[in-house]
């Protein structure tokens, strides 16, 4: 899997109007991994689906829990600190968090085993489902519908 292509897709999709806000809302509401969701969309656009989402989740779990989440928590903690030095640090942590997200995608690219899929939404539907998150099917379907519309993908 081409790591640079995956990263370019992620940055492009995340930058579309409304996508970041909805993804971050899902992250806050149910601990969804935004990188994983966007990776699922990428696979679908390539006519692929992961052989095992659970295996992918396991491949990034340690990195996500011990690197990404602590960086995110630190960045958020610094958000309201009025000191210029704290805001400088926050920007550095934000940059490190983004680099950690990119490394997570590299891990996903290295770990993924794929199968062909005729449904470009199959992987995203399988990931964002009531089986994985404390959301009902209607909420999952609405979020996926909104995201596909905002991203302009099938």
Secondary structure, 3 states (H helix, E strand, C coil): CCHHHHHHHHHHHHCCCCHHHHHHHHHHHHCCCHHHHHHHHHHHHCCEEECCHHHHHHHHHHHHHHHHHHHHHHHHHHCCCCCHHHHHHHHHHHHHHHHHHHHHHHHHHHHCCEEECCCCCHHHHHHCCCCCCCCCHHHHHHHHHHHHHHHCCC
